[in-house]
Amino acid sequence: RPPRKYNQFKSALIYYNNLFIKLEVGKMGIDEEAEKIFENRKNISTLRGAVISLALEIEYLLDELICFGLFGKEHYNRSFFKETVLHKEFFTFMQKWKVFRDIKNRGKFPVPVDEKLLHNLSRIVNIRNQFAHGQLEFSGTVSVLKYYDNGERTQEISKEYAKEIQELFSKTGAQLANLAYRCDNPDS
């Protein structure tokens, strides 16, 4: 068989990782549209990681508040409870939210807890689960998160939605940190 002459083609369109990529002879470059698609995927993957990381930080604050609600400032029991219950793989974020809600409803915190905080925490638990367990799908520069919540649901991942998530997590984290401080210093 005679050798192929690849330089007879000016470019080639290949399908790779669910994307069409245009490779130009001598350049091995990606066309502008594919570059936007790759950038979008990178941004959404970064958002997914940020949602999970921020949810973990909020979960740790929730751990502290649960322990405070159950044991006050008694460090040994708080530490033991975290180690044997809260930090075990079977104790989920949603279960921690429910325990926190019950402690709040029984008036076990030395300071008032805003009802809106409970609502925001519930939203964060759900968003975290959507990103952790949902399927990201990409179509060009549009990204969609498919997840199950009493049936299959979809959420377009727009810049506005990403900003909404960031604000929710930031506000709720600050509220939890403030509550933890006020519980530890009720007279201030």
KESERO-895702 format. One record per residue: residue number from 1; residue in one letter; chain; x, y negated, z negated of N, C-alpha, C in turn. Coordinates in steps of 0.1 Angstrom, whole numbers, always signed. Layout:
+-----+--------+--------+-------+-------+-------+-------+-------+-------+-------+-------+-------+
| num | residu | chaine |   npx |   npy |   npz |  capx |  capy |  capz |   cpx |   cpy |   cpz |
+-----+--------+--------+-------+-------+-------+-------+-------+-------+-------+-------+-------+
| NUM |      A |      A |     X |     Y |     Z |     X |     Y |     Z |     X |     Y |     Z |
...
+-----+--------+--------+-------+-------+-------+-------+-------+-------+-------+-------+-------+
***
This chain:
+-----+--------+--------+-------+-------+-------+-------+-------+-------+-------+-------+-------+
| num | residu | chaine |   npx |   npy |   npz |  capx |  capy |  capz |   cpx |   cpy |   cpz |
+-----+--------+--------+-------+-------+-------+-------+-------+-------+-------+-------+-------+
|   1 |      R |      A |    +8 |   +12 |    +0 |    +0 |    +0 |    +0 |    +9 |   -12 |    +0 |
|   2 |      P |      A |    +5 |   -22 |    +8 |   +14 |   -35 |    +8 |   +11 |   -43 |    -5 |
|   3 |      P |      A |   +21 |   -50 |    -9 |   +19 |   -59 |   -21 |    +8 |   -69 |   -19 |
|   4 |      R |      A |    +1 |   -72 |   -29 |   -10 |   -83 |   -28 |    -3 |   -96 |   -28 |
|   5 |      K |      A |    -9 |  -105 |   -21 |    -5 |  -119 |   -21 |   -15 |  -127 |   -30 |
|   6 |      Y |      A |   -11 |  -129 |   -43 |   -20 |  -136 |   -51 |   -21 |  -151 |   -48 |
|   7 |      N |      A |   -11 |  -156 |   -42 |   -11 |  -170 |   -39 |   -20 |  -174 |   -28 |
|   8 |      Q |      A |   -27 |  -164 |   -22 |   -36 |  -168 |   -11 |   -49 |  -173 |   -17 |
|   9 |      F |      A |   -51 |  -171 |   -31 |   -63 |  -177 |   -37 |   -59 |  -189 |   -45 |
|  10 |      K |      A |   -67 |  -199 |   -45 |   -65 |  -212 |   -52 |   -68 |  -211 |   -67 |
|  11 |      S |      A |   -79 |  -202 |   -70 |   -83 |  -200 |   -83 |   -90 |  -187 |   -84 |
|  12 |      A |      A |   -92 |  -183 |   -97 |  -100 |  -171 |   -99 |  -109 |  -174 |  -111 |
|  13 |      L |      A |  -121 |  -168 |  -110 |  -131 |  -169 |  -121 |  -131 |  -156 |  -128 |
|  14 |      I |      A |  -128 |  -156 |  -141 |  -128 |  -143 |  -148 |  -138 |  -144 |  -160 |
|  15 |      Y |      A |  -143 |  -133 |  -164 |  -153 |  -132 |  -175 |  -145 |  -126 |  -187 |
|  16 |      Y |      A |  -144 |  -134 |  -197 |  -137 |  -130 |  -209 |  -144 |  -134 |  -222 |
|  17 |      N |      A |  -146 |  -125 |  -231 |  -152 |  -128 |  -244 |  -165 |  -136 |  -242 |
|  18 |      N |      A |  -174 |  -131 |  -233 |  -187 |  -137 |  -231 |  -186 |  -151 |  -224 |
|  19 |      L |      A |  -174 |  -154 |  -218 |  -173 |  -167 |  -212 |  -167 |  -165 |  -198 |
|  20 |      F |      A |  -171 |  -174 |  -189 |  -164 |  -175 |  -176 |  -153 |  -185 |  -177 |
|  21 |      I |      A |  -142 |  -181 |  -173 |  -130 |  -190 |  -174 |  -124 |  -191 |  -160 |
|  22 |      K |      A |  -121 |  -203 |  -156 |  -115 |  -205 |  -143 |  -100 |  -206 |  -144 |
|  23 |      L |      A |   -93 |  -198 |  -138 |   -78 |  -198 |  -138 |   -73 |  -203 |  -125 |
|  24 |      E |      A |   -64 |  -213 |  -126 |   -59 |  -218 |  -113 |   -45 |  -213 |  -111 |
|  25 |      V |      A |   -42 |  -209 |   -99 |   -29 |  -204 |   -95 |   -18 |  -214 |   -99 |
|  26 |      G |      A |    -8 |  -208 |  -106 |    +3 |  -216 |  -110 |    +1 |  -224 |  -123 |
|  27 |      K |      A |   -11 |  -225 |  -128 |   -14 |  -233 |  -139 |   -19 |  -225 |  -151 |
|  28 |      M |      A |   -26 |  -215 |  -149 |   -32 |  -207 |  -159 |   -41 |  -216 |  -168 |
|  29 |      G |      A |   -47 |  -226 |  -163 |   -54 |  -235 |  -171 |   -69 |  -232 |  -172 |
|  30 |      I |      A |   -76 |  -238 |  -181 |   -90 |  -235 |  -182 |   -97 |  -248 |  -178 |
|  31 |      D |      A |  -108 |  -246 |  -171 |  -115 |  -258 |  -166 |  -122 |  -265 |  -177 |
|  32 |      E |      A |  -127 |  -277 |  -175 |  -132 |  -286 |  -185 |  -144 |  -280 |  -192 |
|  33 |      E |      A |  -153 |  -274 |  -185 |  -165 |  -268 |  -192 |  -161 |  -257 |  -201 |
|  34 |      A |      A |  -152 |  -248 |  -197 |  -147 |  -237 |  -206 |  -140 |  -243 |  -218 |
|  35 |      E |      A |  -133 |  -254 |  -216 |  -126 |  -260 |  -227 |  -136 |  -265 |  -238 |
|  36 |      K |      A |  -147 |  -271 |  -233 |  -158 |  -276 |  -242 |  -164 |  -264 |  -249 |
|  37 |      I |      A |  -166 |  -253 |  -242 |  -172 |  -241 |  -248 |  -163 |  -236 |  -259 |
|  38 |      F |      A |  -150 |  -235 |  -256 |  -141 |  -230 |  -266 |  -140 |  -239 |  -279 |
|  39 |      E |      A |  -141 |  -252 |  -276 |  -140 |  -262 |  -287 |  -153 |  -260 |  -296 |
|  40 |      N |      A |  -164 |  -258 |  -289 |  -177 |  -256 |  -296 |  -176 |  -244 |  -305 |
|  41 |      R |      A |  -172 |  -233 |  -300 |  -170 |  -221 |  -307 |  -161 |  -223 |  -319 |
|  42 |      K |      A |  -150 |  -230 |  -317 |  -141 |  -232 |  -328 |  -147 |  -241 |  -339 |
|  43 |      N |      A |  -155 |  -251 |  -335 |  -162 |  -259 |  -345 |  -172 |  -252 |  -353 |
|  44 |      I |      A |  -180 |  -243 |  -346 |  -190 |  -236 |  -353 |  -184 |  -226 |  -362 |
|  45 |      S |      A |  -173 |  -219 |  -358 |  -166 |  -210 |  -367 |  -161 |  -217 |  -379 |
|  46 |      T |      A |  -156 |  -229 |  -377 |  -151 |  -237 |  -389 |  -163 |  -241 |  -398 |
|  47 |      L |      A |  -174 |  -244 |  -392 |  -186 |  -248 |  -400 |  -190 |  -235 |  -408 |
|  48 |      R |      A |  -190 |  -224 |  -402 |  -194 |  -211 |  -409 |  -185 |  -209 |  -421 |
|  49 |      G |      A |  -172 |  -210 |  -419 |  -163 |  -208 |  -430 |  -165 |  -219 |  -441 |
|  50 |      A |      A |  -167 |  -231 |  -437 |  -170 |  -242 |  -447 |  -182 |  -239 |  -455 |
|  51 |      V |      A |  -193 |  -235 |  -448 |  -205 |  -232 |  -456 |  -203 |  -221 |  -466 |
|  52 |      I |      A |  -196 |  -211 |  -462 |  -193 |  -200 |  -472 |  -184 |  -204 |  -483 |
|  53 |      S |      A |  -174 |  -212 |  -480 |  -164 |  -217 |  -490 |  -171 |  -226 |  -500 |
|  54 |      L |      A |  -179 |  -236 |  -494 |  -186 |  -245 |  -503 |  -196 |  -238 |  -512 |
|  55 |      A |      A |  -203 |  -228 |  -506 |  -213 |  -221 |  -514 |  -206 |  -213 |  -525 |
|  56 |      L |      A |  -194 |  -208 |  -523 |  -187 |  -202 |  -534 |  -183 |  -212 |  -545 |
|  57 |      E |      A |  -179 |  -224 |  -541 |  -176 |  -234 |  -552 |  -189 |  -237 |  -560 |
|  58 |      I |      A |  -200 |  -239 |  -553 |  -213 |  -241 |  -560 |  -216 |  -229 |  -569 |
|  59 |      E |      A |  -214 |  -218 |  -564 |  -217 |  -205 |  -572 |  -209 |  -205 |  -584 |
|  60 |      Y |      A |  -196 |  -209 |  -584 |  -188 |  -209 |  -596 |  -193 |  -220 |  -606 |
|  61 |      L |      A |  -197 |  -231 |  -601 |  -203 |  -241 |  -610 |  -216 |  -235 |  -617 |
|  62 |      L |      A |  -224 |  -228 |  -609 |  -236 |  -222 |  -614 |  -232 |  -212 |  -625 |
|  63 |      D |      A |  -221 |  -204 |  -623 |  -216 |  -195 |  -633 |  -214 |  -202 |  -646 |
|  64 |      E |      A |  -207 |  -213 |  -645 |  -204 |  -221 |  -657 |  -216 |  -225 |  -665 |
|  65 |      L |      A |  -226 |  -230 |  -657 |  -238 |  -235 |  -663 |  -247 |  -224 |  -669 |
|  66 |      I |      A |  -247 |  -213 |  -662 |  -254 |  -201 |  -668 |  -248 |  -197 |  -681 |
|  67 |      C |      A |  -235 |  -196 |  -681 |  -228 |  -193 |  -694 |  -230 |  -203 |  -705 |
|  68 |      F |      A |  -230 |  -216 |  -701 |  -233 |  -226 |  -711 |  -247 |  -225 |  -716 |
|  69 |      G |      A |  -257 |  -222 |  -707 |  -271 |  -221 |  -711 |  -273 |  -209 |  -721 |
|  70 |      L |      A |  -265 |  -198 |  -718 |  -267 |  -186 |  -727 |  -258 |  -186 |  -739 |
|  71 |      F |      A |  -246 |  -192 |  -739 |  -237 |  -191 |  -750 |  -232 |  -204 |  -756 |
|  72 |      G |      A |  -236 |  -215 |  -750 |  -231 |  -228 |  -755 |  -217 |  -229 |  -752 |
|  73 |      K |      A |  -209 |  -234 |  -762 |  -195 |  -236 |  -760 |  -186 |  -225 |  -764 |
|  74 |      E |      A |  -193 |  -214 |  -768 |  -185 |  -202 |  -773 |  -178 |  -195 |  -762 |
|  75 |      H |      A |  -165 |  -198 |  -761 |  -157 |  -193 |  -749 |  -155 |  -178 |  -748 |
|  76 |      Y |      A |  -154 |  -171 |  -759 |  -152 |  -157 |  -757 |  -164 |  -150 |  -750 |
|  77 |      N |      A |  -176 |  -153 |  -755 |  -188 |  -146 |  -749 |  -189 |  -151 |  -734 |
|  78 |      R |      A |  -187 |  -164 |  -732 |  -188 |  -169 |  -718 |  -178 |  -161 |  -709 |
|  79 |      S |      A |  -166 |  -160 |  -713 |  -156 |  -153 |  -705 |  -159 |  -139 |  -703 |
|  80 |      F |      A |  -164 |  -132 |  -714 |  -167 |  -118 |  -713 |  -179 |  -116 |  -703 |
|  81 |      F |      A |  -189 |  -125 |  -704 |  -201 |  -124 |  -696 |  -198 |  -126 |  -681 |
|  82 |      K |      A |  -189 |  -136 |  -679 |  -185 |  -138 |  -665 |  -178 |  -126 |  -659 |
|  83 |      E |      A |  -169 |  -120 |  -667 |  -161 |  -109 |  -663 |  -169 |   -96 |  -661 |
|  84 |      T |      A |  -178 |   -94 |  -670 |  -186 |   -81 |  -669 |  -199 |   -82 |  -661 |
|  85 |      V |      A |  -204 |   -94 |  -659 |  -217 |   -95 |  -652 |  -216 |  -104 |  -640 |
|  86 |      L |      A |  -213 |  -117 |  -642 |  -215 |  -127 |  -631 |  -205 |  -124 |  -620 |
|  87 |      H |      A |  -193 |  -120 |  -622 |  -183 |  -118 |  -612 |  -183 |  -104 |  -606 |
|  88 |      K |      A |  -193 |   -96 |  -609 |  -194 |   -83 |  -602 |  -201 |   -84 |  -589 |
|  89 |      E |      A |  -198 |   -75 |  -580 |  -203 |   -76 |  -567 |  -218 |   -74 |  -566 |
|  90 |      F |      A |  -224 |   -68 |  -576 |  -238 |   -65 |  -576 |  -247 |   -78 |  -580 |
|  91 |      F |      A |  -240 |   -88 |  -586 |  -247 |  -100 |  -590 |  -246 |  -111 |  -580 |
|  92 |      T |      A |  -257 |  -112 |  -572 |  -257 |  -121 |  -561 |  -259 |  -135 |  -564 |
|  93 |      F |      A |  -257 |  -144 |  -555 |  -259 |  -158 |  -556 |  -274 |  -161 |  -559 |
|  94 |      M |      A |  -283 |  -154 |  -552 |  -297 |  -156 |  -554 |  -301 |  -152 |  -568 |
|  95 |      Q |      A |  -295 |  -141 |  -574 |  -298 |  -137 |  -587 |  -293 |  -147 |  -597 |
|  96 |      K |      A |  -282 |  -153 |  -594 |  -276 |  -164 |  -603 |  -286 |  -176 |  -603 |
|  97 |      W |      A |  -291 |  -179 |  -591 |  -300 |  -190 |  -590 |  -313 |  -188 |  -599 |
|  98 |      K |      A |  -318 |  -175 |  -598 |  -329 |  -172 |  -606 |  -327 |  -172 |  -621 |
|  99 |      V |      A |  -315 |  -168 |  -625 |  -311 |  -168 |  -640 |  -310 |  -183 |  -644 |
| 100 |      F |      A |  -304 |  -191 |  -636 |  -302 |  -206 |  -638 |  -316 |  -212 |  -640 |
| 101 |      R |      A |  -325 |  -209 |  -631 |  -339 |  -214 |  -631 |  -346 |  -210 |  -644 |
| 102 |      D |      A |  -344 |  -197 |  -648 |  -351 |  -193 |  -660 |  -345 |  -200 |  -673 |
| 103 |      I |      A |  -332 |  -202 |  -673 |  -326 |  -209 |  -684 |  -331 |  -223 |  -685 |
| 104 |      K |      A |  -332 |  -229 |  -673 |  -337 |  -243 |  -673 |  -351 |  -244 |  -677 |
| 105 |      N |      A |  -360 |  -234 |  -673 |  -374 |  -234 |  -676 |  -376 |  -231 |  -691 |
| 106 |      R |      A |  -367 |  -225 |  -697 |  -368 |  -222 |  -712 |  -362 |  -233 |  -720 |
| 107 |      G |      A |  -357 |  -243 |  -714 |  -351 |  -255 |  -721 |  -338 |  -252 |  -728 |
| 108 |      K |      A |  -330 |  -244 |  -723 |  -317 |  -240 |  -730 |  -306 |  -249 |  -727 |
| 109 |      F |      A |  -308 |  -259 |  -718 |  -297 |  -269 |  -716 |  -299 |  -281 |  -725 |
| 110 |      P |      A |  -289 |  -287 |  -730 |  -290 |  -298 |  -740 |  -294 |  -311 |  -733 |
| 111 |      V |      A |  -295 |  -311 |  -720 |  -298 |  -323 |  -712 |  -309 |  -319 |  -701 |
| 112 |      P |      A |  -317 |  -328 |  -697 |  -327 |  -324 |  -686 |  -320 |  -320 |  -673 |
| 113 |      V |      A |  -327 |  -311 |  -666 |  -322 |  -306 |  -653 |  -333 |  -310 |  -643 |
| 114 |      D |      A |  -329 |  -317 |  -633 |  -338 |  -322 |  -623 |  -344 |  -310 |  -615 |
| 115 |      E |      A |  -357 |  -310 |  -612 |  -363 |  -300 |  -605 |  -358 |  -299 |  -590 |
| 116 |      K |      A |  -355 |  -311 |  -585 |  -349 |  -312 |  -571 |  -336 |  -304 |  -570 |
| 117 |      L |      A |  -329 |  -303 |  -581 |  -316 |  -295 |  -581 |  -319 |  -281 |  -578 |
| 118 |      L |      A |  -330 |  -275 |  -585 |  -334 |  -261 |  -582 |  -337 |  -259 |  -568 |
| 119 |      H |      A |  -345 |  -269 |  -562 |  -349 |  -268 |  -548 |  -336 |  -268 |  -539 |
| 120 |      N |      A |  -327 |  -277 |  -541 |  -315 |  -278 |  -533 |  -306 |  -265 |  -534 |
| 121 |      L |      A |  -306 |  -260 |  -546 |  -298 |  -248 |  -548 |  -304 |  -236 |  -540 |
| 122 |      S |      A |  -317 |  -235 |  -541 |  -324 |  -225 |  -533 |  -321 |  -226 |  -518 |
| 123 |      R |      A |  -321 |  -238 |  -513 |  -318 |  -241 |  -499 |  -303 |  -237 |  -496 |
| 124 |      I |      A |  -294 |  -240 |  -505 |  -280 |  -236 |  -503 |  -278 |  -221 |  -503 |
| 125 |      V |      A |  -285 |  -214 |  -512 |  -284 |  -199 |  -512 |  -289 |  -194 |  -498 |
| 126 |      N |      A |  -300 |  -199 |  -493 |  -305 |  -194 |  -481 |  -296 |  -198 |  -469 |
| 127 |      I |      A |  -291 |  -210 |  -469 |  -282 |  -214 |  -458 |  -269 |  -205 |  -458 |
| 128 |      R |      A |  -264 |  -203 |  -470 |  -252 |  -195 |  -471 |  -255 |  -181 |  -466 |
| 129 |      N |      A |  -266 |  -175 |  -469 |  -270 |  -162 |  -464 |  -272 |  -162 |  -449 |
| 130 |      Q |      A |  -277 |  -172 |  -444 |  -279 |  -173 |  -429 |  -266 |  -173 |  -422 |
| 131 |      F |      A |  -256 |  -181 |  -427 |  -243 |  -181 |  -420 |  -235 |  -169 |  -423 |
| 132 |      A |      A |  -236 |  -163 |  -435 |  -228 |  -151 |  -438 |  -233 |  -139 |  -431 |
| 133 |      H |      A |  -246 |  -138 |  -429 |  -252 |  -125 |  -424 |  -258 |  -127 |  -410 |
| 134 |      G |      A |  -260 |  -139 |  -406 |  -266 |  -142 |  -393 |  -257 |  -140 |  -381 |
| 135 |      Q |      A |  -262 |  -140 |  -369 |  -255 |  -138 |  -357 |  -254 |  -151 |  -350 |
| 136 |      L |      A |  -242 |  -156 |  -347 |  -240 |  -168 |  -339 |  -240 |  -164 |  -325 |
| 137 |      E |      A |  -247 |  -172 |  -317 |  -248 |  -170 |  -302 |  -245 |  -183 |  -296 |
| 138 |      F |      A |  -238 |  -182 |  -285 |  -233 |  -194 |  -277 |  -238 |  -193 |  -263 |
| 139 |      S |      A |  -243 |  -204 |  -258 |  -247 |  -205 |  -244 |  -242 |  -219 |  -239 |
| 140 |      G |      A |  -231 |  -218 |  -233 |  -225 |  -231 |  -229 |  -220 |  -238 |  -241 |
| 141 |      T |      A |  -225 |  -251 |  -243 |  -221 |  -259 |  -254 |  -232 |  -258 |  -265 |
| 142 |      V |      A |  -242 |  -250 |  -263 |  -253 |  -249 |  -273 |  -250 |  -237 |  -282 |
| 143 |      S |      A |  -251 |  -239 |  -295 |  -249 |  -228 |  -304 |  -261 |  -226 |  -312 |
| 144 |      V |      A |  -264 |  -213 |  -315 |  -277 |  -209 |  -322 |  -273 |  -199 |  -332 |
| 145 |      L |      A |  -279 |  -200 |  -344 |  -277 |  -190 |  -355 |  -290 |  -182 |  -356 |
| 146 |      K |      A |  -289 |  -169 |  -354 |  -300 |  -160 |  -355 |  -299 |  -153 |  -368 |
| 147 |      Y |      A |  -310 |  -153 |  -376 |  -310 |  -147 |  -389 |  -324 |  -141 |  -392 |
| 148 |      Y |      A |  -324 |  -133 |  -402 |  -337 |  -127 |  -406 |  -342 |  -133 |  -419 |
| 149 |      D |      A |  -354 |  -138 |  -419 |  -361 |  -143 |  -431 |  -376 |  -141 |  -429 |
| 150 |      N |      A |  -381 |  -129 |  -433 |  -395 |  -125 |  -431 |  -397 |  -126 |  -416 |
| 151 |      G |      A |  -389 |  -120 |  -408 |  -389 |  -121 |  -393 |  -377 |  -128 |  -388 |
| 152 |      E |      A |  -374 |  -125 |  -375 |  -362 |  -132 |  -369 |  -365 |  -146 |  -367 |
| 153 |      R |      A |  -355 |  -154 |  -371 |  -355 |  -169 |  -370 |  -343 |  -174 |  -362 |
| 154 |      T |      A |  -344 |  -186 |  -357 |  -332 |  -192 |  -350 |  -331 |  -206 |  -355 |
| 155 |      Q |      A |  -318 |  -211 |  -355 |  -315 |  -224 |  -359 |  -305 |  -229 |  -350 |
| 156 |      E |      A |  -308 |  -240 |  -342 |  -297 |  -246 |  -334 |  -287 |  -253 |  -343 |
| 157 |      I |      A |  -275 |  -251 |  -340 |  -264 |  -257 |  -348 |  -260 |  -270 |  -341 |
| 158 |      S |      A |  -267 |  -280 |  -344 |  -263 |  -293 |  -338 |  -254 |  -301 |  -347 |
| 159 |      K |      A |  -249 |  -312 |  -342 |  -241 |  -321 |  -351 |  -250 |  -327 |  -362 |
| 160 |      E |      A |  -262 |  -329 |  -360 |  -271 |  -334 |  -370 |  -274 |  -324 |  -381 |
| 161 |      Y |      A |  -275 |  -311 |  -377 |  -278 |  -301 |  -386 |  -265 |  -298 |  -395 |
| 162 |      A |      A |  -253 |  -299 |  -389 |  -241 |  -297 |  -396 |  -239 |  -308 |  -406 |
| 163 |      K |      A |  -243 |  -321 |  -402 |  -242 |  -332 |  -412 |  -252 |  -330 |  -423 |
| 164 |      E |      A |  -264 |  -325 |  -420 |  -274 |  -323 |  -431 |  -269 |  -313 |  -441 |
| 165 |      I |      A |  -263 |  -302 |  -436 |  -257 |  -292 |  -444 |  -246 |  -298 |  -453 |
| 166 |      Q |      A |  -237 |  -305 |  -447 |  -226 |  -311 |  -455 |  -231 |  -320 |  -466 |
| 167 |      E |      A |  -241 |  -329 |  -463 |  -247 |  -338 |  -473 |  -254 |  -330 |  -484 |
| 168 |      L |      A |  -261 |  -319 |  -481 |  -268 |  -311 |  -491 |  -258 |  -305 |  -500 |
| 169 |      F |      A |  -248 |  -299 |  -494 |  -238 |  -292 |  -503 |  -230 |  -302 |  -511 |
| 170 |      S |      A |  -227 |  -314 |  -506 |  -219 |  -324 |  -513 |  -228 |  -329 |  -525 |
| 171 |      K |      A |  -240 |  -333 |  -522 |  -249 |  -338 |  -532 |  -251 |  -328 |  -543 |
| 172 |      T |      A |  -254 |  -316 |  -539 |  -258 |  -306 |  -549 |  -245 |  -302 |  -558 |
| 173 |      G |      A |  -234 |  -301 |  -551 |  -222 |  -298 |  -559 |  -219 |  -309 |  -569 |
| 174 |      A |      A |  -221 |  -322 |  -565 |  -219 |  -333 |  -574 |  -229 |  -333 |  -586 |
| 175 |      Q |      A |  -241 |  -329 |  -583 |  -252 |  -328 |  -593 |  -248 |  -317 |  -603 |
| 176 |      L |      A |  -244 |  -306 |  -598 |  -240 |  -295 |  -607 |  -228 |  -299 |  -616 |
| 177 |      A |      A |  -218 |  -305 |  -610 |  -206 |  -309 |  -618 |  -210 |  -319 |  -628 |
| 178 |      N |      A |  -219 |  -329 |  -625 |  -224 |  -338 |  -634 |  -232 |  -332 |  -645 |
| 179 |      L |      A |  -240 |  -322 |  -642 |  -248 |  -315 |  -652 |  -238 |  -307 |  -661 |
| 180 |      A |      A |  -228 |  -301 |  -656 |  -218 |  -293 |  -664 |  -212 |  -303 |  -674 |
| 181 |      Y |      A |  -208 |  -315 |  -669 |  -201 |  -324 |  -678 |  -211 |  -329 |  -689 |
| 182 |      R |      A |  -223 |  -332 |  -685 |  -233 |  -337 |  -695 |  -237 |  -326 |  -705 |
| 183 |      C |      A |  -237 |  -313 |  -701 |  -239 |  -302 |  -710 |  -228 |  -301 |  -720 |
| 184 |      D |      A |  -215 |  -303 |  -715 |  -204 |  -302 |  -724 |  -202 |  -315 |  -733 |
| 185 |      N |      A |  -208 |  -326 |  -728 |  -207 |  -339 |  -736 |  -221 |  -345 |  -736 |
| 186 |      P |      A |  -230 |  -339 |  -744 |  -244 |  -344 |  -744 |  -246 |  -358 |  -749 |
| 187 |      D |      A |  -237 |  -363 |  -757 |  -239 |  -376 |  -763 |  -233 |  -387 |  -754 |
| 188 |      S |      A |  -227 |  -384 |  -743 |  -221 |  -394 |  -735 |  -231 |  -399 |  -724 |
+-----+--------+--------+-------+-------+-------+-------+-------+-------+-------+-------+-------+
***
